[in-house]
């Protein structure tokens, strides 16, 4: 038996205006930075996806309150060391590699033990590229087969590191930058070119991060931060989510779309 799709009517031409959901990677970074800020952050156009939802649930487990309003999320941060102190906390990152890797950077000085787990797919991915440099800061990290689950307990004796990021991974780079914001002295990262969401947000917040762009890599210097101000940010929309509507409009005669 042959399967087929029957289309009864073609769509009419249109002139429309739409708003597309926020970028996932930036949404998760905003949640994490707001959790470490002092006071109430307002984040507009936060992507309401499973990965971002897991990020919000995880910071709540660590003592950070958040609330959804009509057109923004409010996250009440308690400062750079504001995560609630417990002997043991378990958080589930679901399928979010971005959250699981980035949250580790902010846990390098956490006084208790945090266990980070994920779904079957996430648990197969390599976390050694994060756990090795974070261990160099002084954090105590336990995991098997270089994958999730990961147990991390921080140290109050953090030390800065010099690190070469060779894979072009924005997640690795960002996790190291977040750890460096908690570490006395200057951490230096020589990073292969990758997305610069974290650098842009750090600049927006006037954090002590200096970036020198070279042809094939970036040189990043990060100093310890005294405090992170509240984040008031409108997350840009995700171009991949826009793609379906762009193609539809391109194929529709005499149609126009403003995104």
N, C-alpha and C positions, 0 to 999 in steps of 0.2 A: 504494500500500500504506500503510495506517495504522499508525503506530507506537503502541504502548501499553505500559503497565507493569501487570503483574498482581500484586496483593498477596494472598498466600495466607492469611496470618494477621495479626491485629492483635497488638500487643504487650500483655502483661499489665500491670496496674498495678504500680507499684514504689515503693520508699522507698530512695533511694540517696544516697551522698555521693561527690562527685568533687572533684578538684583540677584547675584549668585552668592552662594554660601562662602564663608571665609576659608582661607587656606588652612589645612590641617596642621602642617608643621609649625606655622606661626601661632596657631591657636594653642598648641601644647606648650610652646615656649612662653607665651603670655601667661598661661595658667601657672607655670612654674615660677616665673619671675614675680608675679603678683603674690604668690604664696610666701615669698621672701622679702617683700616690701613692707614698709611701715605704713599701716593705715589701709584705707579702702580704695581698691583699684576698680576702675570701670572699663570693661572690655566689650566693645561693640562688634557685631558681626562674627561672634565666636561660633565656629562650626559645631553644630549639634550632631556629632557622629558618635559611634560606639567608642572609638579611641579617645576622643576628648572627654566623653562621659566617664570613662575609666580613670582618666587623669584627675578629674574633679573629685571622684569618689576616693581616690588615693590620698589627695592632699587633705581631704576631710578626715580620713583615718589618722592623719598626722597632726590633727588639731586645727586645721584651717577652715574657717567658715566661708561659705559662698551662698549667694542668692541670685535667682534669676528675676529680672524685671522685664518690662515689655520689650525693650530693644537693646538691653545690655545685661551682662553678668557683673555682679559686684563680688569681689573676693577680698576678704579682710585678712591682710597679712600681719604677722606678728614680729617681723624683722628677720634679719639674715640668719639668726639662730632660733627662729620662732617655732619650729616644729615641736609638737608636744612630746615631752620626754617620757618614754616608756622603756621597760626592759626589753620587750619584744613586740614588734609590729609586723604583720604580714599584709602586703598589698599585691593586688592582681592587676598586671598591666594589660591583660587580655591579649590582643594581637598587636599592640602598639610598640614597635621597636623604638620609635622616637622617644616616647615617654620613659620606657624602661631604662634606656641608656642615659638620658638626660637627668633623670631624678637621682641617679647614682652620684652625679657630680655634686649635688646639693646635700648629700648624706655623708660626705667625707669626714665631718666632725660631729656627726650625730652620736650622742652618748649611749644609746642603746643599740639593739640589733634590729635591723630591718631585713625581712626576707621578701624578695621580689620574685614573683612567679608570673607565668603567662600561659597562653593556650598551647596546644600541641605544636602548631606551626612556629610560634615565637620561640618555643623551647628548643628548637633545632638550630637556631641561629647563633653565630659566633659572638660571644661577649668578651673574649680575651682582649680584643682591641680596646675595650674600655677598662676592664678590671686591672690590666697590667699597669697602665699609666696612673690610675687612681691609687693603686697600691704604692706607687712611688711617692705619692703625696704623704703616705703614712697610714692610710685607711686599711682596716683589716677586712679582707674579702675572702669568702669561702664559696667555691662552686666546683662542680665536677664536669668534666668533659668540655670545659670552656663555654658552658651554656647555662640557661636558667634551669632551676632556681638559683638565685644568687643571694647570699647572706652578707650584709655589710655592717660593720660597726666602726664608727669614726674614732678619731683621735684628736686630742686638744693640742697635739704637737705636730701640726701640719708643717710641711716644708715645701717651698716652691720647686718646680722642676723645669727642665728644658726638654721639650718633646718635639719629635719630628713625625708629623702625620702624613703618611705616604699614600694612603688609599683614596684621598679625595672624599672623605666621609664628613659631612657636616655634623652628624650625630656625635662622632668621636671628638671632633674639634670643640663642639659646644659643651659636652660633658666636662672636658678638661678646663674650659673657660669658666664654667660654673664653679668647679672646685677651686680654681685659682682666685675667684672673688672672695673666698673664705680663708685664703692662705696668706700669711705674712710674707712680704718680699715680692719679687717680680717673677712671675711664671712666663716663660717664653715658648711660643709654639710656632714652628715652621710648618705650615699646612699647605698641602696640595690644593689647588683651586676647587672650591665647592660652594654650595649655596651660603649666602652670608646673612641669613635671617637673624642669627644671634648677634652678629656685629651691629646690624642696623638697630635692633632693639636696645642694645647696650648704649649706642650713641644717643638714641632717643631719651634714655634715662640718665644720660651724662655720667655713666659709670667709668671707672678708671681702666679703660681698654683702648690701646693704641694699635692701629692696623697700618702696616706699610705694604702696599701692593706691589709685587714683583711680577715678572712676565708669567712664570709658571707656578708660583706659590705666593703665599702671604706670610708676612712676619707679624705675629700678634704678641703684644706684651700686655699682661694683666696684673694689676695691683690688687691688694686686698681692699675691699670696699667697707666703709664704715656703716653705711645704710643705703638701702635701695628705696627711692621715692615711690609713691603710688603710681601705678601705671594707668594712664588714660589713653586708650588706643583703639583705633578703628581698624580692624584686621582687613587687609585687602582680600578681594575675592579670589577664588582658586581658578586658574586658567583652564585646568583640565575639566572642571565641572562646566565651564563655559563652552567647551568644544562641541558638545552635542547641539547646542542652540546655534552656534556659529555655522556648523555644517548644514543644519536644517535651513537656515536663512540663505546660505549660499546656493542651495538647491531649489529654493522657492522663488519663482519668477515675480519680479516687482515687489519684493519684500524687503523690509528694513528692520533692524534690531539694534537697540541701544542697550549696552550692558553696563 
